[in-house]
């Protein structure tokens, strides 16, 4: 169970939900070197060994490492030969998120409901079994080549999925206090944000909880529009961004150019002690975006009193924002692959249920300084 919740419309009734979603089950990235990526996620981000599948488990065409940290499960998959769907995905997009798997009570029902409501088929309901029981999975496409896989695991006692064995290495860096996926953001093409918000509303029964337009999020050069969609119980939140007109190329367009289509822009992971987590991540070599130091001269005037001392926030580059319900602390990594595409957000919520709108201006200016260096602005 994920502890994050949003205020739901009074009409929400879990029993009436045609698409009950229990939470994020796992996130699978297609990467060019799963073995080395697994080492990076352990060393840099504090993920722990969980499961493995590949030649040693009888799988001939791919290798997958499964890592976990508290409630977060990440699967890193590489092909073992040429001409595979996985290899073609990596060739086109670079390393990136292929699957956002959703934990459901009934994967067959979820698939049937989604397809009936217009979802594009990815994987028919499929039962996989081993000595630990059975898992049913099914899948639909979302934006670009990204897919949602529905995972029904109530009759499974194994470590991850049938076909995986426990992964036991001799290398165990400590975790960094990451707890659960707070939200995952998709970038889609100009004019397509509403298409995908409507998809989440109509196909998965999500509701819109927040909206930003280019008046909220614009700098001299770039702008974006964003709407946040949430499922009924508030455990799954998917902001959808599209570029808006600016004088120069926006960060969303830069992403779309380099990812060669829509895809997952960032995965926000929650901690309950962001100062310790970020200090640890920096010491392990994770690179974060920095806003100008002057941000900290004015931040407390904007957000009011907070529990934390300002000095470590300034030292580490952690940002603060407030909404009607409380405040939040957040920081964004640089892209974690060669292309300027996916990155992580580390977030600590102290009551706030929003996404850091007050930081967008400072952040986008920071991103533009990096785009300028990349020559992609
Ligand atoms: Fe975010």
Boltz pocket constraint, residues with backbone or C-beta under 6 A from the ligand:
constraints:
  - pocket:
      binder: B
      contacts: [[A, 183], [A, 185], [A, 266], [A, 268], [A, 345], [A, 355]]
      max_distance: 6.0
